[in-house]
Structure formats: structure tokens, C-alpha cells
Amino acid sequence: LSRPVKFNDLFLETDIVRPCNLHPRLVPILDELLDGAPAVCNSLNFIQGSEQVAHVDSWFMPPPVLNKMVVTSVCLEDVHSDAGPLVYYPGSHKIPPYLFSDGRLNAIEAEMEGCFDYVHGEIEKRGLKRETFIGRKGDVFIWSAQLAHGGSPIKDPARTRRSLVTHYWRASDMPRHKLERWAPGAYYFARDHQPIPSSPAWKRLAARA
């Protein structure tokens, strides 16, 4: 394959994925971190490492209430260091959020260079060091909406890094008619699939994300 492959929002299609998105051991942790019941708003199933440049998730799916988003990555196999493991900058979630020209967190393609310059400049100014997560099958990495993270380069293209990444908002911040209850205190966003970007600008932005 010429580039990493991912499948969006399989939780909308199958009961095989939802028990992992909203595992009974995971839900109480998410509830505590969000100060309320979690609701799955987006998921990504990766086959290879993402090779994503370090970024902040709120640029692409800002939560209804600032900072009330948590993200998990479940290792579906042991991670090899040559498979492009997840990388992150501890402490970067404390960097004040970058606001685009409309005063919002939502990414604007034409302003992304300035956004990346700001975040990476703050990382350097604060002396934050990049860490690598080498997980084992079944391990779960949990991070804040504002944590700078990405995927390291894949050194061995033959290696996979199967994982399930899930973004959660707080259920109480969402309209009740848009939620499906999966288990007590656990919900998912009942919506249509997101459209595939068609404009060149959004395709570039989606490729970065």
C-alpha cells in the first residue's frame, strides 16, 4: 500500500466495534475525565501506523464544550518500533488553544501553517520532549483533546499497526435525540457517515489529519 489505510466510524455499522469503543472497564474512566457520561462522536480503525504530523484533535472535531473531549487508542496487536508507533508531547495539552481567524478551534486550511508554527513553537519554548508509545495488544492510550500527537514514520512497510482510535464528547453536551444508548452511562452519536471531502482544500486538510 502506498499510504496508511483507515476506516472511519465503524461504530455506526457494527456491534463488533462498539463493545471496544465503550468497554465497561473504559466507560467509568471516561466518565471521570469528562465529568459526565461519554458519547462516541468519531472512530478510526487503522491498519498501518498513521504517519500523521503532530496535531491537536480539536482542530478537526472541536467538542461542544471546550476541553470536554477525550481520545483513546486501543492496540489491536503488539506494536513494533518499525511500524510507525504513536508519538506525543507530554504537557502539550496545557498550551493555550490556537484560535483561527473566526475565533473558533475549527481548522481553516489557509491558516494551518500559522497554527502548526504556533503549536510547535510553544512545544520548543516549553522544552517539551516527544515520547513514543509502544503498546501491547489490548493496551489503551488515553489523551486530552489538546494533546499534540501524531504517528512516527513507518520504517518497515510490511508491518501493520492495527488500532482503534475513538473520540468522545460528553453526552450531556449533545442533543438527546442524536444519541443512542449502548449501555448504562455510555452512548454513541447516531448520525450519518461524514461525506468524503471533494474540494482540493479539504482534501489537503483531511490528508494532514
C-alpha positions as CSV (number, residue, x, y, z in Angstrom):
1,L,0.0,0.0,0.0
2,S,1.3,3.5,-0.9
3,R,-0.2,5.2,2.2
4,P,-1.7,4.2,5.5
5,V,-5.3,2.9,5.4
6,K,-8.0,3.8,7.9
7,F,-11.8,3.1,8.2
8,N,-14.0,5.8,9.7
9,D,-16.8,5.3,12.1
10,L,-17.3,1.6,12.1
11,F,-19.2,2.0,15.3
12,L,-22.1,3.3,13.1
13,E,-22.2,-0.1,11.3
14,T,-21.4,-2.9,13.6
15,D,-21.9,-4.2,17.2
16,I,-18.4,-5.8,16.9
17,V,-16.7,-2.4,17.3
18,R,-19.0,-0.7,19.9
19,P,-18.1,-3.0,22.8
20,C,-14.5,-1.9,22.3
21,N,-15.4,1.8,21.9
22,L,-17.5,1.6,25.1
23,H,-15.9,-1.2,27.0
24,P,-17.3,-1.5,30.6
25,R,-13.8,-1.1,32.1
26,L,-13.2,2.1,30.0
27,V,-16.5,3.9,30.4
28,P,-16.0,4.8,34.1
29,I,-12.6,6.3,33.3
30,L,-14.0,8.3,30.5
31,D,-16.9,9.5,32.7
32,E,-14.4,10.7,35.3
33,L,-12.2,12.5,32.8
34,L,-15.2,14.2,31.0
35,D,-17.2,14.9,34.2
36,G,-20.1,13.1,32.6
37,A,-21.2,10.1,30.6
38,P,-19.1,9.6,27.4
39,A,-20.6,9.6,23.9
40,V,-18.6,8.3,20.9
41,C,-18.5,11.0,18.2
42,N,-15.9,9.6,15.8
43,S,-13.8,6.5,15.4
44,L,-10.9,5.4,13.2
45,N,-9.7,1.9,12.6
46,F,-6.1,1.9,11.4
47,I,-4.3,-1.0,9.7
48,Q,-0.9,0.7,9.5
49,G,0.6,3.5,11.6
50,S,-0.9,6.9,10.7
51,E,2.3,8.8,10.0
52,Q,0.4,11.9,10.9
53,V,2.3,15.1,11.6
54,A,1.9,16.1,15.3
55,H,-1.5,17.8,15.6
56,V,-4.3,18.6,18.0
57,D,-7.7,16.8,17.6
58,S,-9.8,19.8,18.5
59,W,-8.8,21.4,15.1
60,F,-10.9,18.7,13.3
61,M,-13.7,17.8,15.8
62,P,-14.0,20.6,18.4
63,P,-16.2,19.5,21.3
64,P,-19.4,21.4,22.1
65,V,-17.8,22.4,25.4
66,L,-14.1,23.4,25.5
67,N,-11.8,20.6,26.7
68,K,-14.6,18.2,27.1
69,M,-13.2,15.7,24.6
70,V,-11.1,12.6,25.4
71,V,-9.5,10.3,22.9
72,T,-8.5,6.6,23.2
73,S,-6.3,4.4,21.1
74,V,-6.7,0.7,21.6
75,C,-3.8,-1.5,20.4
76,L,-5.3,-4.4,18.4
77,E,-1.9,-6.0,18.1
78,D,1.6,-5.7,19.7
79,V,3.2,-2.5,18.4
80,H,6.7,-2.8,16.8
81,S,9.0,0.2,16.8
82,D,9.4,-0.1,13.0
83,A,5.6,0.1,12.4
84,G,5.3,3.8,12.9
85,P,4.1,4.0,16.6
86,L,2.1,6.8,18.1
87,V,4.2,9.8,19.3
88,Y,3.1,12.6,21.7
89,Y,4.3,15.6,23.7
90,P,3.5,15.2,27.4
91,G,2.3,18.6,28.8
92,S,1.3,20.0,25.4
93,H,-2.4,19.9,26.4
94,K,-1.6,22.9,28.7
95,I,-0.7,25.1,25.7
96,P,-3.5,27.7,25.2
97,P,-5.6,26.6,22.3
98,Y,-4.9,28.2,18.9
99,L,-7.9,30.2,17.6
100,F,-8.4,30.7,13.9
101,S,-9.4,34.0,12.4
102,D,-13.1,33.3,13.1
103,G,-12.3,32.9,16.8
104,R,-13.0,29.2,16.7
105,L,-11.0,26.0,17.1
106,N,-12.1,24.6,13.8
107,A,-9.2,24.3,11.3
108,I,-9.1,26.7,8.4
109,E,-6.9,25.3,5.6
110,A,-5.3,28.6,4.6
111,E,-4.2,29.3,8.2
112,M,-2.7,25.8,9.1
113,E,0.9,26.9,8.6
114,G,0.5,29.6,11.3
115,C,-1.3,27.1,13.5
116,F,1.5,24.5,13.3
117,D,4.1,27.2,13.8
118,Y,2.3,28.3,17.0
119,V,2.0,24.8,18.5
120,H,5.5,23.6,17.6
121,G,6.9,26.9,18.8
122,E,5.2,26.5,22.1
123,I,6.4,23.0,22.4
124,E,10.0,24.2,21.8
125,K,9.6,27.2,24.2
126,R,8.3,24.9,27.0
127,G,11.0,22.3,26.4
128,L,8.5,19.5,25.8
129,K,10.0,16.2,24.7
130,R,8.5,13.8,22.2
131,E,7.6,10.4,23.7
132,T,6.8,7.2,21.8
133,F,4.0,4.7,22.8
134,I,5.0,1.1,22.2
135,G,1.8,-0.7,23.3
136,R,1.0,-4.3,23.6
137,K,-2.2,-5.9,22.3
138,G,-5.1,-4.7,24.5
139,D,-3.3,-1.6,25.8
140,V,-5.2,1.6,25.8
141,F,-3.6,5.1,25.4
142,I,-5.9,7.9,26.6
143,W,-5.3,11.6,25.9
144,S,-6.8,15.1,26.2
145,A,-8.4,16.9,23.3
146,Q,-5.5,19.4,23.2
147,L,-2.6,17.0,23.4
148,A,-0.2,17.3,20.4
149,H,0.4,13.8,19.0
150,G,0.9,12.0,15.7
151,G,2.4,8.9,14.1
152,S,6.1,8.3,13.6
153,P,7.4,7.3,10.1
154,I,6.9,3.6,9.2
155,K,10.3,2.1,8.9
156,D,9.1,-1.3,7.7
157,P,6.2,-1.1,5.3
158,A,5.5,-4.8,5.7
159,R,4.5,-4.2,9.4
160,T,1.0,-3.3,10.5
161,R,-0.1,-1.3,13.5
162,R,-3.8,-2.2,13.9
163,S,-5.6,0.1,16.3
164,L,-8.9,1.6,17.1
165,V,-8.9,5.3,17.8
166,T,-12.1,6.8,19.3
167,H,-13.1,10.4,20.1
168,Y,-15.6,11.0,22.9
169,W,-17.7,14.1,23.7
170,R,-19.8,14.4,26.8
171,A,-23.3,13.1,26.3
172,S,-24.8,15.9,28.4
173,D,-23.5,18.4,25.9
174,M,-25.3,16.9,22.9
175,P,-28.9,16.9,21.9
176,R,-30.6,13.8,23.3
177,H,-32.3,12.9,20.0
178,K,-28.9,12.4,18.4
179,L,-27.7,9.9,21.0
180,E,-28.1,6.1,21.1
181,R,-27.7,4.4,24.5
182,W,-25.2,1.5,24.3
183,A,-25.0,0.6,28.0
184,P,-25.7,2.4,31.3
185,G,-23.8,5.7,31.1
186,A,-22.5,5.0,27.6
187,Y,-23.7,6.5,24.3
188,Y,-22.8,7.0,20.7
189,F,-23.6,9.8,18.2
190,A,-26.3,8.4,15.9
191,R,-25.6,10.2,12.7
192,D,-24.9,9.7,9.0
193,H,-21.4,8.9,7.8
194,Q,-19.3,12.0,7.2
195,P,-19.0,12.9,3.5
196,I,-15.8,12.3,1.7
197,P,-14.0,15.7,1.1
198,S,-14.4,16.8,-2.5
199,S,-12.7,20.3,-2.6
200,P,-8.9,20.3,-3.0
201,A,-8.6,22.4,0.2
202,W,-10.5,20.0,2.3
203,K,-8.7,17.0,0.7
204,R,-5.4,18.6,1.8
205,L,-6.7,19.2,5.3
206,A,-8.0,15.7,5.6
207,A,-4.7,14.3,4.4
208,R,-2.9,16.2,7.2
209,A,-5.4,14.9,9.7
